[in-house]
Every structure is written in C-alpha cells, then in structure tokens.
Amino acid sequence: MNADDIKWVNQCIDDSKGEPGATPAIARKYCICMNEKMDDNETRSITQWEKTHKKEREACDKEAGWK
C-alpha cells in the first residue's frame, strides 16, 4: 500500500467506528480488503464506493469476519 491507500483505509476505519461488530481489527481487515478491490484511479472514498459494490462488500465482510 502507498500513502494514498493508507489515508483511505484510515478514513474507512474511522467511518466504521460505532458500526455493530466493527472491532478495530475487523474494521482494519475489511477496509484493506475493500481498498484492494477498488481501482487505483477511483476518486470516491471506500465508504462511498462500498455502497454501490455489494458483491465486493459482502466478500470483504466475510474475509474480515464481520457479522
């Protein structure tokens, strides 16, 4: 991951605070997974992008152990 990726992952982790089941470890794993699925030229945040990419969101939920 580069510095831009880290910025977006950290924003995603902040956005996930307070979500049911979002322990810090699960949120981090989920956000990294989502970031890796996104195109490098994507301009939306992970939180914005996930709303239109259900299949990717579900795969990362499963990978992260988010229930």
PyMOL Python script that loads the backbone (N, CA, C, O; Angstrom):
from pymol import cmd

cmd.read_pdbstr("""\
ATOM      1  N   MET A   1       0.838  -1.188   0.000  1.00  0.00           N
ATOM      2  CA  MET A   1       0.000   0.000   0.000  1.00  0.00           C
ATOM      3  C   MET A   1       0.883   1.251   0.000  1.00  0.00           C
ATOM      4  O   MET A   1       1.942   1.299   0.625  1.00  0.00           O
ATOM      5  N   ASN A   2       0.404   2.243  -0.718  1.00  0.00           N
ATOM      6  CA  ASN A   2       1.123   3.512  -0.711  1.00  0.00           C
ATOM      7  C   ASN A   2       0.456   4.480   0.275  1.00  0.00           C
ATOM      8  O   ASN A   2      -0.526   4.127   0.929  1.00  0.00           O
ATOM      9  N   ALA A   3       0.985   5.678   0.375  1.00  0.00           N
ATOM     10  CA  ALA A   3       0.482   6.653   1.349  1.00  0.00           C
ATOM     11  C   ALA A   3      -0.980   7.005   1.092  1.00  0.00           C
ATOM     12  O   ALA A   3      -1.745   7.201   2.037  1.00  0.00           O
ATOM     13  N   ASP A   4      -1.374   7.087  -0.175  1.00  0.00           N
ATOM     14  CA  ASP A   4      -2.766   7.402  -0.501  1.00  0.00           C
ATOM     15  C   ASP A   4      -3.690   6.276  -0.031  1.00  0.00           C
ATOM     16  O   ASP A   4      -4.758   6.535   0.525  1.00  0.00           O
ATOM     17  N   ASP A   5      -3.277   5.032  -0.255  1.00  0.00           N
ATOM     18  CA  ASP A   5      -4.072   3.892   0.204  1.00  0.00           C
ATOM     19  C   ASP A   5      -4.248   3.928   1.718  1.00  0.00           C
ATOM     20  O   ASP A   5      -5.346   3.702   2.228  1.00  0.00           O
ATOM     21  N   ILE A   6      -3.179   4.210   2.422  1.00  0.00           N
ATOM     22  CA  ILE A   6      -3.221   4.247   3.885  1.00  0.00           C
ATOM     23  C   ILE A   6      -4.186   5.332   4.355  1.00  0.00           C
ATOM     24  O   ILE A   6      -4.929   5.131   5.315  1.00  0.00           O
ATOM     25  N   LYS A   7      -4.174   6.482   3.680  1.00  0.00           N
ATOM     26  CA  LYS A   7      -5.093   7.566   4.028  1.00  0.00           C
ATOM     27  C   LYS A   7      -6.542   7.104   3.892  1.00  0.00           C
ATOM     28  O   LYS A   7      -7.358   7.352   4.780  1.00  0.00           O
ATOM     29  N   TRP A   8      -6.867   6.428   2.776  1.00  0.00           N
ATOM     30  CA  TRP A   8      -8.234   5.964   2.547  1.00  0.00           C
ATOM     31  C   TRP A   8      -8.626   4.853   3.513  1.00  0.00           C
ATOM     32  O   TRP A   8      -9.761   4.824   3.990  1.00  0.00           O
ATOM     33  N   VAL A   9      -7.713   3.945   3.805  1.00  0.00           N
ATOM     34  CA  VAL A   9      -8.005   2.867   4.755  1.00  0.00           C
ATOM     35  C   VAL A   9      -8.267   3.451   6.144  1.00  0.00           C
ATOM     36  O   VAL A   9      -9.204   3.034   6.825  1.00  0.00           O
ATOM     37  N   ASN A  10      -7.447   4.412   6.564  1.00  0.00           N
ATOM     38  CA  ASN A  10      -7.654   5.030   7.870  1.00  0.00           C
ATOM     39  C   ASN A  10      -8.985   5.768   7.937  1.00  0.00           C
ATOM     40  O   ASN A  10      -9.653   5.746   8.971  1.00  0.00           O
ATOM     41  N   GLN A  11      -9.379   6.424   6.844  1.00  0.00           N
ATOM     42  CA  GLN A  11     -10.679   7.099   6.801  1.00  0.00           C
ATOM     43  C   GLN A  11     -11.810   6.082   6.917  1.00  0.00           C
ATOM     44  O   GLN A  11     -12.794   6.317   7.618  1.00  0.00           O
ATOM     45  N   CYS A  12     -11.666   4.952   6.228  1.00  0.00           N
ATOM     46  CA  CYS A  12     -12.657   3.885   6.292  1.00  0.00           C
ATOM     47  C   CYS A  12     -12.779   3.350   7.718  1.00  0.00           C
ATOM     48  O   CYS A  12     -13.888   3.124   8.204  1.00  0.00           O
ATOM     49  N   ILE A  13     -11.660   3.150   8.381  1.00  0.00           N
ATOM     50  CA  ILE A  13     -11.680   2.667   9.768  1.00  0.00           C
ATOM     51  C   ILE A  13     -12.411   3.669  10.651  1.00  0.00           C
ATOM     52  O   ILE A  13     -13.226   3.276  11.486  1.00  0.00           O
ATOM     53  N   ASP A  14     -12.129   4.964  10.476  1.00  0.00           N
ATOM     54  CA  ASP A  14     -12.835   5.997  11.246  1.00  0.00           C
ATOM     55  C   ASP A  14     -14.337   5.959  10.957  1.00  0.00           C
ATOM     56  O   ASP A  14     -15.152   6.085  11.871  1.00  0.00           O
ATOM     57  N   ASP A  15     -14.699   5.785   9.681  1.00  0.00           N
ATOM     58  CA  ASP A  15     -16.106   5.738   9.290  1.00  0.00           C
ATOM     59  C   ASP A  15     -16.818   4.525   9.882  1.00  0.00           C
ATOM     60  O   ASP A  15     -18.034   4.547  10.073  1.00  0.00           O
ATOM     61  N   SER A  16     -16.063   3.468  10.172  1.00  0.00           N
ATOM     62  CA  SER A  16     -16.653   2.222  10.682  1.00  0.00           C
ATOM     63  C   SER A  16     -16.870   2.224  12.189  1.00  0.00           C
ATOM     64  O   SER A  16     -17.551   1.347  12.720  1.00  0.00           O
ATOM     65  N   LYS A  17     -16.302   3.195  12.875  1.00  0.00           N
ATOM     66  CA  LYS A  17     -16.444   3.248  14.339  1.00  0.00           C
ATOM     67  C   LYS A  17     -17.914   3.351  14.700  1.00  0.00           C
ATOM     68  O   LYS A  17     -18.656   4.153  14.133  1.00  0.00           O
ATOM     69  N   GLY A  18     -18.314   2.537  15.640  1.00  0.00           N
ATOM     70  CA  GLY A  18     -19.689   2.541  16.093  1.00  0.00           C
ATOM     71  C   GLY A  18     -20.597   1.586  15.329  1.00  0.00           C
ATOM     72  O   GLY A  18     -21.742   1.376  15.729  1.00  0.00           O
ATOM     73  N   GLU A  19     -20.110   1.008  14.246  1.00  0.00           N
ATOM     74  CA  GLU A  19     -20.901   0.027  13.499  1.00  0.00           C
ATOM     75  C   GLU A  19     -20.944  -1.279  14.301  1.00  0.00           C
ATOM     76  O   GLU A  19     -19.933  -1.668  14.885  1.00  0.00           O
ATOM     77  N   PRO A  20     -22.077  -1.952  14.340  1.00  0.00           N
ATOM     78  CA  PRO A  20     -22.173  -3.224  15.071  1.00  0.00           C
ATOM     79  C   PRO A  20     -21.147  -4.243  14.569  1.00  0.00           C
ATOM     80  O   PRO A  20     -21.062  -4.506  13.369  1.00  0.00           O
ATOM     81  N   GLY A  21     -20.382  -4.805  15.477  1.00  0.00           N
ATOM     82  CA  GLY A  21     -19.402  -5.827  15.133  1.00  0.00           C
ATOM     83  C   GLY A  21     -18.080  -5.302  14.613  1.00  0.00           C
ATOM     84  O   GLY A  21     -17.202  -6.084  14.251  1.00  0.00           O
ATOM     85  N   ALA A  22     -17.927  -3.986  14.571  1.00  0.00           N
ATOM     86  CA  ALA A  22     -16.714  -3.394  13.991  1.00  0.00           C
ATOM     87  C   ALA A  22     -15.624  -3.216  15.042  1.00  0.00           C
ATOM     88  O   ALA A  22     -15.359  -2.102  15.495  1.00  0.00           O
ATOM     89  N   THR A  23     -14.999  -4.321  15.421  1.00  0.00           N
ATOM     90  CA  THR A  23     -13.840  -4.192  16.298  1.00  0.00           C
ATOM     91  C   THR A  23     -12.735  -3.534  15.476  1.00  0.00           C
ATOM     92  O   THR A  23     -12.792  -3.571  14.247  1.00  0.00           O
ATOM     93  N   PRO A  24     -11.741  -2.940  16.109  1.00  0.00           N
ATOM     94  CA  PRO A  24     -10.671  -2.318  15.333  1.00  0.00           C
ATOM     95  C   PRO A  24      -9.996  -3.289  14.351  1.00  0.00           C
ATOM     96  O   PRO A  24      -9.692  -2.907  13.221  1.00  0.00           O
ATOM     97  N   ALA A  25      -9.765  -4.522  14.768  1.00  0.00           N
ATOM     98  CA  ALA A  25      -9.098  -5.496  13.889  1.00  0.00           C
ATOM     99  C   ALA A  25      -9.983  -5.865  12.697  1.00  0.00           C
ATOM    100  O   ALA A  25      -9.492  -5.971  11.573  1.00  0.00           O
ATOM    101  N   ILE A  26     -11.269  -6.058  12.931  1.00  0.00           N
ATOM    102  CA  ILE A  26     -12.184  -6.410  11.842  1.00  0.00           C
ATOM    103  C   ILE A  26     -12.328  -5.243  10.879  1.00  0.00           C
ATOM    104  O   ILE A  26     -12.289  -5.438   9.664  1.00  0.00           O
ATOM    105  N   ALA A  27     -12.494  -4.028  11.403  1.00  0.00           N
ATOM    106  CA  ALA A  27     -12.634  -2.855  10.536  1.00  0.00           C
ATOM    107  C   ALA A  27     -11.388  -2.668   9.679  1.00  0.00           C
ATOM    108  O   ALA A  27     -11.492  -2.363   8.491  1.00  0.00           O
ATOM    109  N   ARG A  28     -10.216  -2.848  10.270  1.00  0.00           N
ATOM    110  CA  ARG A  28      -8.963  -2.686   9.514  1.00  0.00           C
ATOM    111  C   ARG A  28      -8.888  -3.712   8.389  1.00  0.00           C
ATOM    112  O   ARG A  28      -8.578  -3.364   7.249  1.00  0.00           O
ATOM    113  N   LYS A  29      -9.167  -4.962   8.702  1.00  0.00           N
ATOM    114  CA  LYS A  29      -9.102  -6.021   7.688  1.00  0.00           C
ATOM    115  C   LYS A  29     -10.117  -5.763   6.571  1.00  0.00           C
ATOM    116  O   LYS A  29      -9.802  -5.928   5.393  1.00  0.00           O
ATOM    117  N   TYR A  30     -11.324  -5.360   6.942  1.00  0.00           N
ATOM    118  CA  TYR A  30     -12.375  -5.057   5.971  1.00  0.00           C
ATOM    119  C   TYR A  30     -11.945  -3.901   5.062  1.00  0.00           C
ATOM    120  O   TYR A  30     -12.068  -3.988   3.840  1.00  0.00           O
ATOM    121  N   CYS A  31     -11.447  -2.830   5.657  1.00  0.00           N
ATOM    122  CA  CYS A  31     -11.079  -1.645   4.877  1.00  0.00           C
ATOM    123  C   CYS A  31      -9.907  -1.922   3.938  1.00  0.00           C
ATOM    124  O   CYS A  31      -9.884  -1.413   2.817  1.00  0.00           O
ATOM    125  N   ILE A  32      -8.952  -2.706   4.372  1.00  0.00           N
ATOM    126  CA  ILE A  32      -7.840  -3.077   3.494  1.00  0.00           C
ATOM    127  C   ILE A  32      -8.358  -3.915   2.334  1.00  0.00           C
ATOM    128  O   ILE A  32      -7.962  -3.705   1.187  1.00  0.00           O
ATOM    129  N   CYS A  33      -9.239  -4.859   2.626  1.00  0.00           N
ATOM    130  CA  CYS A  33      -9.833  -5.702   1.585  1.00  0.00           C
ATOM    131  C   CYS A  33     -10.555  -4.839   0.547  1.00  0.00           C
ATOM    132  O   CYS A  33     -10.353  -5.007  -0.655  1.00  0.00           O
ATOM    133  N   MET A  34     -11.394  -3.919   1.019  1.00  0.00           N
ATOM    134  CA  MET A  34     -12.143  -3.056   0.101  1.00  0.00           C
ATOM    135  C   MET A  34     -11.198  -2.194  -0.723  1.00  0.00           C
ATOM    136  O   MET A  34     -11.403  -2.021  -1.924  1.00  0.00           O
ATOM    137  N   ASN A  35     -10.176  -1.660  -0.091  1.00  0.00           N
ATOM    138  CA  ASN A  35      -9.212  -0.822  -0.805  1.00  0.00           C
ATOM    139  C   ASN A  35      -8.538  -1.611  -1.926  1.00  0.00           C
ATOM    140  O   ASN A  35      -8.316  -1.081  -3.015  1.00  0.00           O
ATOM    141  N   GLU A  36      -8.218  -2.864  -1.663  1.00  0.00           N
ATOM    142  CA  GLU A  36      -7.559  -3.699  -2.672  1.00  0.00           C
ATOM    143  C   GLU A  36      -8.488  -4.016  -3.843  1.00  0.00           C
ATOM    144  O   GLU A  36      -8.012  -4.253  -4.954  1.00  0.00           O
ATOM    145  N   LYS A  37      -9.789  -4.025  -3.620  1.00  0.00           N
ATOM    146  CA  LYS A  37     -10.748  -4.317  -4.688  1.00  0.00           C
ATOM    147  C   LYS A  37     -11.032  -3.098  -5.562  1.00  0.00           C
ATOM    148  O   LYS A  37     -11.517  -3.235  -6.685  1.00  0.00           O
ATOM    149  N   MET A  38     -10.732  -1.921  -5.052  1.00  0.00           N
ATOM    150  CA  MET A  38     -11.003  -0.693  -5.791  1.00  0.00           C
ATOM    151  C   MET A  38      -9.931  -0.431  -6.840  1.00  0.00           C
ATOM    152  O   MET A  38      -8.769  -0.799  -6.671  1.00  0.00           O
ATOM    153  N   ASP A  39     -10.342   0.206  -7.915  1.00  0.00           N
ATOM    154  CA  ASP A  39      -9.414   0.624  -8.963  1.00  0.00           C
ATOM    155  C   ASP A  39      -8.496   1.713  -8.411  1.00  0.00           C
ATOM    156  O   ASP A  39      -8.920   2.534  -7.598  1.00  0.00           O
ATOM    157  N   ASP A  40      -7.249   1.718  -8.851  1.00  0.00           N
ATOM    158  CA  ASP A  40      -6.290   2.725  -8.384  1.00  0.00           C
ATOM    159  C   ASP A  40      -6.709   4.150  -8.736  1.00  0.00           C
ATOM    160  O   ASP A  40      -6.269   5.099  -8.087  1.00  0.00           O
ATOM    161  N   ASN A  41      -7.544   4.310  -9.745  1.00  0.00           N
ATOM    162  CA  ASN A  41      -7.966   5.641 -10.170  1.00  0.00           C
ATOM    163  C   ASN A  41      -9.294   6.080  -9.566  1.00  0.00           C
ATOM    164  O   ASN A  41      -9.829   7.128  -9.927  1.00  0.00           O
ATOM    165  N   GLU A  42      -9.826   5.279  -8.647  1.00  0.00           N
ATOM    166  CA  GLU A  42     -11.104   5.616  -8.003  1.00  0.00           C
ATOM    167  C   GLU A  42     -10.942   6.890  -7.187  1.00  0.00           C
ATOM    168  O   GLU A  42      -9.939   7.073  -6.497  1.00  0.00           O
ATOM    169  N   THR A  43     -11.934   7.768  -7.271  1.00  0.00           N
ATOM    170  CA  THR A  43     -11.867   9.033  -6.541  1.00  0.00           C
ATOM    171  C   THR A  43     -12.786   9.063  -5.323  1.00  0.00           C
ATOM    172  O   THR A  43     -12.665   9.952  -4.480  1.00  0.00           O
ATOM    173  N   ARG A  44     -13.701   8.102  -5.224  1.00  0.00           N
ATOM    174  CA  ARG A  44     -14.593   8.052  -4.069  1.00  0.00           C
ATOM    175  C   ARG A  44     -13.896   7.390  -2.887  1.00  0.00           C
ATOM    176  O   ARG A  44     -12.959   6.610  -3.057  1.00  0.00           O
ATOM    177  N   SER A  45     -14.366   7.713  -1.695  1.00  0.00           N
ATOM    178  CA  SER A  45     -13.837   7.057  -0.505  1.00  0.00           C
ATOM    179  C   SER A  45     -14.312   5.607  -0.495  1.00  0.00           C
ATOM    180  O   SER A  45     -15.232   5.245  -1.229  1.00  0.00           O
ATOM    181  N   ILE A  46     -13.691   4.792   0.329  1.00  0.00           N
ATOM    182  CA  ILE A  46     -14.106   3.397   0.475  1.00  0.00           C
ATOM    183  C   ILE A  46     -15.560   3.356   0.940  1.00  0.00           C
ATOM    184  O   ILE A  46     -16.348   2.544   0.456  1.00  0.00           O
ATOM    185  N   THR A  47     -15.909   4.226   1.870  1.00  0.00           N
ATOM    186  CA  THR A  47     -17.271   4.253   2.410  1.00  0.00           C
ATOM    187  C   THR A  47     -18.287   4.600   1.318  1.00  0.00           C
ATOM    188  O   THR A  47     -19.381   4.035   1.298  1.00  0.00           O
ATOM    189  N   GLN A  48     -17.950   5.504   0.427  1.00  0.00           N
ATOM    190  CA  GLN A  48     -18.843   5.840  -0.683  1.00  0.00           C
ATOM    191  C   GLN A  48     -18.899   4.706  -1.695  1.00  0.00           C
ATOM    192  O   GLN A  48     -19.975   4.357  -2.181  1.00  0.00           O
ATOM    193  N   TRP A  49     -17.755   4.135  -2.013  1.00  0.00           N
ATOM    194  CA  TRP A  49     -17.648   3.095  -3.041  1.00  0.00           C
ATOM    195  C   TRP A  49     -18.392   1.830  -2.633  1.00  0.00           C
ATOM    196  O   TRP A  49     -19.036   1.192  -3.465  1.00  0.00           O
ATOM    197  N   GLU A  50     -18.307   1.464  -1.357  1.00  0.00           N
ATOM    198  CA  GLU A  50     -18.921   0.217  -0.897  1.00  0.00           C
ATOM    199  C   GLU A  50     -20.436   0.219  -1.078  1.00  0.00           C
ATOM    200  O   GLU A  50     -21.045  -0.842  -1.220  1.00  0.00           O
ATOM    201  N   LYS A  51     -21.043   1.390  -1.072  1.00  0.00           N
ATOM    202  CA  LYS A  51     -22.500   1.493  -1.200  1.00  0.00           C
ATOM    203  C   LYS A  51     -22.990   1.047  -2.574  1.00  0.00           C
ATOM    204  O   LYS A  51     -24.155   0.677  -2.721  1.00  0.00           O
ATOM    205  N   THR A  52     -22.126   1.076  -3.572  1.00  0.00           N
ATOM    206  CA  THR A  52     -22.515   0.684  -4.931  1.00  0.00           C
ATOM    207  C   THR A  52     -21.849  -0.612  -5.384  1.00  0.00           C
ATOM    208  O   THR A  52     -21.959  -0.990  -6.551  1.00  0.00           O
ATOM    209  N   HIS A  53     -21.168  -1.286  -4.481  1.00  0.00           N
ATOM    210  CA  HIS A  53     -20.457  -2.522  -4.820  1.00  0.00           C
ATOM    211  C   HIS A  53     -20.762  -3.608  -3.787  1.00  0.00           C
ATOM    212  O   HIS A  53     -19.917  -3.984  -2.974  1.00  0.00           O
ATOM    213  N   LYS A  54     -21.999  -4.094  -3.853  1.00  0.00           N
ATOM    214  CA  LYS A  54     -22.495  -5.062  -2.862  1.00  0.00           C
ATOM    215  C   LYS A  54     -21.680  -6.351  -2.845  1.00  0.00           C
ATOM    216  O   LYS A  54     -21.349  -6.858  -1.773  1.00  0.00           O
ATOM    217  N   LYS A  55     -21.352  -6.885  -4.018  1.00  0.00           N
ATOM    218  CA  LYS A  55     -20.616  -8.149  -4.092  1.00  0.00           C
ATOM    219  C   LYS A  55     -19.259  -8.027  -3.405  1.00  0.00           C
ATOM    220  O   LYS A  55     -18.865  -8.914  -2.648  1.00  0.00           O
ATOM    221  N   GLU A  56     -18.553  -6.948  -3.663  1.00  0.00           N
ATOM    222  CA  GLU A  56     -17.243  -6.727  -3.048  1.00  0.00           C
ATOM    223  C   GLU A  56     -17.382  -6.524  -1.545  1.00  0.00           C
ATOM    224  O   GLU A  56     -16.573  -7.028  -0.767  1.00  0.00           O
ATOM    225  N   ARG A  57     -18.415  -5.781  -1.138  1.00  0.00           N
ATOM    226  CA  ARG A  57     -18.651  -5.537   0.286  1.00  0.00           C
ATOM    227  C   ARG A  57     -18.910  -6.840   1.024  1.00  0.00           C
ATOM    228  O   ARG A  57     -18.363  -7.070   2.103  1.00  0.00           O
ATOM    229  N   GLU A  58     -19.747  -7.694   0.440  1.00  0.00           N
ATOM    230  CA  GLU A  58     -20.060  -8.972   1.077  1.00  0.00           C
ATOM    231  C   GLU A  58     -18.826  -9.864   1.172  1.00  0.00           C
ATOM    232  O   GLU A  58     -18.630 -10.544   2.179  1.00  0.00           O
ATOM    233  N   ALA A  59     -17.992  -9.865   0.133  1.00  0.00           N
ATOM    234  CA  ALA A  59     -16.762 -10.672   0.150  1.00  0.00           C
ATOM    235  C   ALA A  59     -15.818 -10.186   1.239  1.00  0.00           C
ATOM    236  O   ALA A  59     -15.203 -10.995   1.933  1.00  0.00           O
ATOM    237  N   CYS A  60     -15.698  -8.877   1.394  1.00  0.00           N
ATOM    238  CA  CYS A  60     -14.805  -8.334   2.421  1.00  0.00           C
ATOM    239  C   CYS A  60     -15.381  -8.513   3.822  1.00  0.00           C
ATOM    240  O   CYS A  60     -14.634  -8.722   4.778  1.00  0.00           O
ATOM    241  N   ASP A  61     -16.714  -8.431   3.950  1.00  0.00           N
ATOM    242  CA  ASP A  61     -17.336  -8.737   5.247  1.00  0.00           C
ATOM    243  C   ASP A  61     -16.947 -10.152   5.686  1.00  0.00           C
ATOM    244  O   ASP A  61     -16.548 -10.379   6.829  1.00  0.00           O
ATOM    245  N   LYS A  62     -17.072 -11.082   4.760  1.00  0.00           N
ATOM    246  CA  LYS A  62     -16.754 -12.487   5.052  1.00  0.00           C
ATOM    247  C   LYS A  62     -15.278 -12.657   5.387  1.00  0.00           C
ATOM    248  O   LYS A  62     -14.925 -13.314   6.366  1.00  0.00           O
ATOM    249  N   GLU A  63     -14.413 -12.055   4.558  1.00  0.00           N
ATOM    250  CA  GLU A  63     -12.960 -12.179   4.773  1.00  0.00           C
ATOM    251  C   GLU A  63     -12.537 -11.590   6.130  1.00  0.00           C
ATOM    252  O   GLU A  63     -11.663 -12.133   6.806  1.00  0.00           O
ATOM    253  N   ALA A  64     -13.163 -10.489   6.511  1.00  0.00           N
ATOM    254  CA  ALA A  64     -12.800  -9.812   7.757  1.00  0.00           C
ATOM    255  C   ALA A  64     -13.438 -10.453   8.985  1.00  0.00           C
ATOM    256  O   ALA A  64     -13.019 -10.197  10.114  1.00  0.00           O
ATOM    257  N   GLY A  65     -14.451 -11.286   8.762  1.00  0.00           N
ATOM    258  CA  GLY A  65     -15.159 -11.903   9.882  1.00  0.00           C
ATOM    259  C   GLY A  65     -16.196 -10.987  10.499  1.00  0.00           C
ATOM    260  O   GLY A  65     -16.563 -11.144  11.663  1.00  0.00           O
ATOM    261  N   TRP A  66     -16.671 -10.019   9.706  1.00  0.00           N
ATOM    262  CA  TRP A  66     -17.671  -9.064  10.182  1.00  0.00           C
ATOM    263  C   TRP A  66     -19.034  -9.720  10.151  1.00  0.00           C
ATOM    264  O   TRP A  66     -19.477 -10.174   9.096  1.00  0.00           O
ATOM    265  N   LYS A  67     -19.701  -9.778  11.278  1.00  0.00           N
ATOM    266  CA  LYS A  67     -21.012 -10.438  11.365  1.00  0.00           C
ATOM    267  C   LYS A  67     -22.077  -9.478  11.803  1.00  0.00           C
ATOM    268  O   LYS A  67     -23.240  -9.862  11.930  1.00  0.00           O
TER     269      LYS A  67
END
""", "prot")
cmd.dss("prot")
cmd.show_as("cartoon", "prot")
cmd.util.cbc("prot")
cmd.orient("prot")
